[in-house]
Amino acid sequence: MRQTRTFIPTTREVPANAEATSHKLLIKAGMVKQVSAGVYTYLPLANNIIEKIKKIIREEHEAINSVELLMPILQSQEYWEESGRWYKMGDELMRLKDRKGAGYALSPTAEEIICQTVNNMITSYKQLPMSLYQIQTKFRDEVRPRLGLLRCKEFIMKDAYTFHDSPESLRETYNDFYNAYSKIYDRLELKYRAVQADSGNIGGSYTHEFQALADVGEDTIVYTEESDYAANIETAKVVEENYTMPVYEKKERSLLETPAQETIDEIAAYCGVDVTRAMKGLALKADGELYLVLMRGNDQLNEIKFKKATNTSEVEMATPEEIESMGSVVGYMGPFDIKNCKVIADNAVKYMYNHSCGANKKGFHYINVNPGDYEVDGYYDLRMIEEGDLAEDLSGPVKFAKGIEIGQVFELGKGYSESMNITYLDANGRANHFYMGCYGIGVSRLLSAIIEQHNDDKGIIWPKEATPYQVHLICVDVKKEEQVKLSEQIYEKLKNNKVEVLFDDRAERAGVKFNDADLIGIPVHIIVGKKAGENTVELKYRRTGDKIELSPDEILEKVQEFYK
Ligand code: 9G3
């Protein structure tokens, strides 16, 4: 492709709101144009890269017998009502009406529509397992679109759905997808981790997220150096092996006036204990019921764990009036003489001794409280994990890293097939609901994730299989006849040998051309300059900056060697 004929509007002007490196580079390199908030045009270079990514995805799906189809973006309200998600999803779901007033969603995902698609079409168990995928535009009405392609309202997602007659078949296919995703990300030269995750609102049980490691990432990954354990911070378990009970001398519980102490640190200091021995009590209302949650003063409640422990879904802070109805008062909550609520405690609380806690009375705490002095309805893992905590697999202390979610695999089970009532006939001719799995890759988001990991101060450096072109051929001075002639010859030869070439044939200054080439980030540059008359050109590797002089005859071999 001739640069004079294509459309690569490189620029130095980056909008002030472009925080992420990848966002800045996508704009600078003329790859995307924001058309409205969170909505982008993929300009020719980005479109090329997306096609490369799609090619890898297609090859790896073919290898696991997953078949491509294309479902509509316009999804009838009827099916979203059947699954129960039309009312559940809230404002993130883009909704519209046709002229007759019929409701639609703009596809944020396609569980409902794949079910409608296969309904009465996969009739026999003999057709199972069935694995279908699409690469399609998706819509989610993000409150605050940001970070370029990382969080936008319209994006490209590969979504796959599989159908099974047994949980074993589902698990086998799940593992195929897990491995296929690993291959796809390996081919894209991404540093990533497959982490245990929460199935969120889709009711699945077994799921992993694929997280590309990057500081701009919005997710926190918990991992250890000692094993391949990795989890999302939202679900990372805190094991009881973290705690030990020392030999201690039990002291007599007593009431202590604490009139001016407000923060947990102030209270701990005043009560003469370390903050790990200052109990805090949180009053929550979950699904209409009140809870007192007991924790160590330094720990943070993990809401997802709380919901799991209490089997609830809507959680909010209790109001001062509700706290009063529990026989307590804001800032002084504790386990003694509490009423009208359930009392649950984090596992760490079992190991607190001679500790302080609120006395349910304004201006008072108890000190020297010990296990057995009060009752709780249950102990659970309720707190957020912290760096240095022992990992769930006991292999070592956990570390935190930031990640960009680039994929997720789910075992859905029968949730959707039951709510949408889609069945197949088993060997006995009986109708059964399918076991289902679903699997997603954020295709447009991958562009940003790759750039986050593959850049330097000059610009982007594309991985071999994601580069928009394999060679950037630069004619340094298009006013010099011998340079033009030689460049044209090289261009033709490379093209004839199926090498993808971007040919900078523009009448720009050499500096502009070199800077643009470094910015765009094609891995191999061929520079036709002053030595063209001597039949000598330069080959530059973008990543290392290494340059070699060579004769035009040697180019093809060098390029093929690099890409083999
Ligand atoms: C919605 C809206 C946002 C959503 C969903 C539905 C996330 C929703 C989860 C998934 C699950 C899998 C198939 C590919 C792999 C991931 N955000 N999810 O279901 F209506 Cl507005 O999308 N789907």
Boltz pocket constraint, residues with backbone or C-beta under 6 A from the ligand:
constraints:
  - pocket:
      binder: B
      contacts: [[A, 85], [A, 89], [A, 90], [A, 92], [A, 93], [A, 94], [A, 108], [A, 109], [A, 110], [A, 111], [A, 139], [A, 140], [A, 141], [A, 158], [A, 159], [A, 160], [A, 202], [A, 408], [A, 410], [A, 438], [A, 439], [A, 440], [A, 441]]
      max_distance: 6.0
